[in-house]
Amino acid sequence: MRPWSLRVSLLQEIQAAVIDEKTSVTTLLLKCQLLAARISHGELARWVELELNGYPEGNELPDYRKQGRGRALGTFSGPFGSGGKNVPLSMGVVEEEHREVLFNIDLRQPAAALEDLAVNRPGGSELGIPWPGDFIGYYGKPGTFVENMALVAATTFVPRQAIVAALSAIRSRVLKLATEIERAAPDAGEGLAGSDPLPREVSTAVTQNIYGGSIAVGTGPAFALAGPLGQLVVGNATNVTLIHAIDRLGEELEAADVPEEEKARIRQWLGQARAALADAGGSVAAKFLAELVARGLH
């Protein structure tokens, strides 16, 4: 047990910041960034970076940043100078394969931008997500939405409560991972950057919290991979989550006491699985990975 002390640890600072409404989510994430550096936790560092800087297109969004459907409003131009602004757009007019892109609320903005809307500009503020130009062109023909009117701009609006819910989920996730680390390694994060890596089982638990409990990497040796990756496939983990798990297992493999011939065989197996996930769609990649798991490493 750690001796009683007036000194507040980084983990305690993070926990206090979570429940202090005056502490911004951005400040909380910066504390987590420092923690990730000190405990050498790659997954935590990647998650914090995405939360701070935003999720670029192509990066899988965590569930708490997917907030269902938004309302879309359009600007129209018609003959003889006529037009209209803030005209509701019917989702029924949009082709089914485009509805997710145009009407779903995907919060890819940095946490600071979300917090600015939710905290600094209360009172019904909304976040507007403009439709891409290609879709404006596709649905811009006069009469598509409004008779004799052409769509010239459109925006899907995110209600303030959806933004608040996403920020609350970030705080909750940080609290879970901080308490999980403290329970197993109370002095974690107190050394210099890179000097205090977590035990593997604790690091895995942190990864589970980051990705919402979807990762089950297991606690066996680095070359016992078929079982853990099989659990990921069965658990419907996203391709990004699977790739992160494969990369981490690859790092563990290099540090493991395994004959070089065996390492080479496993490297090839991991490379095939990673390539399938990077190049194929979700169901195709999962099927390919499941086949590799079925073959196993025996």
PEQUIUR-V276037 format. One record per pair of residues at least 4 apart in sequence whose C-alpha atoms are under 6 Angstrom apart, sorted by the first residue. I is the first residue (numbers start at 1). J is the second residue. D is the distance in whole Angstrom. If there is no record, write none. Layout:
# PEQUIUR-V276037
i=<I	I>
j=<J	J>
d=<D	D>
This chain:
# PEQUIUR-V276037
i=<11	15	17	18	26	33	35	36	36	36	36	37	37	38	38	38	38	38	39	39	39	39	39	40	40	49	50	50	51	51	52	52	53	54	54	54	55	55	64	65	65	65	66	66	67	68	68	69	69	69	70	70	70	70	70	71	71	72	72	72	72	73	73	73	73	73	73	74	74	74	74	75	75	75	75	75	76	76	76	76	76	76	77	77	77	78	78	78	99	100	115	116	117	118	118	118	125	126	126	126	127	127	128	128	128	129	129	130	130	131	131	136	140	140	141	142	142	142	143	143	143	177	177	179	181	182	191	191	198	208	208	208	209	217	218	222	222	226	226	226	230	231	232	239	273	276	276	277	280	280	281	286>
j=<178	175	23	171	112	45	189	40	41	44	45	193	194	189	192	193	194	196	189	194	196	197	198	194	197	53	54	55	110	111	110	111	110	108	109	110	59	108	166	106	107	166	105	106	105	104	105	103	104	105	103	105	156	157	158	156	157	88	89	155	156	86	87	88	89	154	155	86	87	153	154	84	85	151	152	153	83	84	149	150	151	152	83	149	150	82	83	149	103	104	119	120	121	122	160	164	160	158	159	160	157	158	155	156	157	155	156	154	155	154	155	140	150	151	150	148	149	150	147	148	149	206	209	183	185	186	195	196	203	212	213	215	213	228	228	252	253	230	293	296	293	235	237	277	289	280	285	285	284	285	285	290>
d=<6	6	6	6	6	6	5	6	5	6	5	5	6	5	6	4	5	6	6	6	5	4	6	5	5	6	5	5	6	6	5	6	5	5	5	4	6	5	5	6	5	6	6	5	5	6	6	6	4	6	6	6	6	6	6	5	5	6	5	5	4	5	5	5	6	6	6	5	5	6	4	6	4	6	6	5	5	5	6	5	5	6	4	5	5	5	5	5	6	5	5	5	5	6	6	6	6	5	5	5	6	5	6	6	4	5	5	6	4	6	6	5	5	4	5	5	5	4	4	5	6	5	6	6	6	4	6	6	6	6	4	5	5	5	6	6	5	6	5	5	6	6	6	6	6	6	5	5	6	5	6	6>
